[in-house]
Amino acid sequence: MPSLPRIRRARTRDTVVAVSAPPSPPAELSAASLTWIHLDAPSLTHAQQLANRFGWHPLDVEDVLSKRQRPKIDDYADEGYLFGVLHFPVYDRAIQRLNAAELDVFVGPDYLVTLPSVELLPVTRLFRRCEEDEAFREQLLSKGSGRLLYEVLDDLFDYCFPILDKIGYKLDSLEDDVFEGRSFEVVRDISNVKQEIISYRKIIKPERSTLRLLERHVERFLPEELDLYFDDIVDAAERIWDILDNYKEVVEALEDTNESVISHRQNDVLRVLTVFSVVLLPLTLITGFFGMNVHFPGFDTVWAFWVIFVGMVVTLVGLLAFFRIKRWL
């Protein structure tokens, strides 16, 4: 009886199981009984830890983790904190256009938590400055969570104006290009600038009413002498909106002007082609008439050729002079 083949068993080797390290805690600063916590793109673990620590509503945690929320302000007077969602423009290199970066803010009597969806350089720089400069940290955090929130928003809105300056520079360059004979090339540039203005307006438009609502609800976290500080933030948003509204009118005017310039140049080309067609028409008629296979006066003579040739030249010069007098050339 043949023996059955043996089953080869793989040798067991020692396997190393990778244990995922716990997420690092968010950066935290404390001074003058006030805590500032800042974290870019928070995870579910961080959001739940912070919610358990400060007693946030579960719906706020969902809003923090969601990809896109409309700007809003939720006032939890009984729980003693304020939750806000704000948007700010950032340049997305993946799509090479302006995109909205979300900033989730929790304001309490003794804390401020800033949770941007992507890194916002003004907030990061202000936080690092507080880390490195102890005197500045003491001075800033000693004025309360409302004043600290104002400083964060003030830096963010100051960061918005250089983006507007770049758009304005592009519009000035496009205006020069339109009248320098590059009308066909700037069509795509006008479309790109127009898209940037539209994207910027979509970010700022809902922000205006949200900032007014924030101004009313954040008062309890501000000292009395600082009540008017948030008026500056609202004014900055209104200035940005006015500039964008002006840019919108400028880019639409440039688009109309560029189309007019292109149409005018096309008309010039058609006019020249029409003049050539009209000039050649009588010459073609003369050569066709005398080119018939019939005998006419002066047929097969040299002087007849020169008479016809001179007649064609006179007709050509007469037509060109007529077009010149009519300013068609």
Secondary structure, DSSP 4 states (H G I P E B T S, - for coil): -PPPPPPPPPPP---PPPPPPPPPPPEEEEETTEEEEE-SS--HHHHHHHHHHHT--HHHHHHHHSS----EEEEETTTTEEEEEEEEEEEETTTTEEEEEEEEEEEETTEEEEEESS--HHHHHHHHHHHH-HHHHHHHHTT-HHHHHHHHHHHHHHHHHHHHHHHHHHHHHHHHHHTTT-TTTHHHHHHHHHHHHHHHHHHHHHHHHHHHHHHHHGGGGS-GGGTTHHHHHHHHHHHHHHHHHHHHHHHHHHHHHHHHHHHHHHHHHHHHHHHHHHHHHHHHHHHHHHTSSS--TTTT-HHHHHHHHHHHHHHHHHHHHHHHHTT--
